[in-house]
Amino acid sequence: MKYPWIDAYLMEKRGVTKDLQPEWNWIRYQIGGKLFAAVCLDDQDQPYYITLKLEPLEGEFLRKQYADILPGYYMNKIHWNSVKADGAVPDEVLKSLLDKAYQIVLGSLSRKKQKEVLEQPCPNDLISCCGADCGACSCYGRMCKGCTKACGKVFHAPQGSACPIFDCCRIRKGLHSCGECEKLPCDLFLGTKDPNLSEEAFMKTVDERTKRLRG
């Protein structure tokens, strides 16, 4: 599949659960018990469609723009669309569509249910794009609210600016984490060193973060 990041991307959203629907051989992603996206698998368990919910007019517009976006496979053709798993839809476009599908279904829940969902902890809230575990940092909760919530403007970053790694990963490249970059660990990654760590200790953290990001 062209989009190997999908599972991690969806499971980072609050309240998302997934299961395998054996009859259809679909990996279903749900929020509040309602489906918003699915990865459809073939007989060899290989993805062939990513199916997601969209507003009807937007779905119709996108199908005209991209040959690899089709009416929902085995779904209501008005509200659902399917993206070819090996197609040419850009990653950033597909991420935007998955975000919209999530928001559409979240918005369909009762206010009470929405509140319950949004108050649930997000598994990777405390994992920064460079793979650091903010929750394990002594500064978290005191002088720093964590990389993700601070949009990279953490306590050790240049005044008013995002951390160089966050800037490269999230802002300039549009990636969710450095784990999606083929250059990991790059010169920037290796050059951003905590001065309080020895070279040996720093390289150990690089190895740990790289393994965390690569899964």
Summary of the structure (lengths in Angstrom):
residues: 215
radius of gyration: 19.3
end to end distance: 17.1
largest distance: 58.4
contacts: 615
relative contact order: 0.11
helix: 36%
strand: 18%
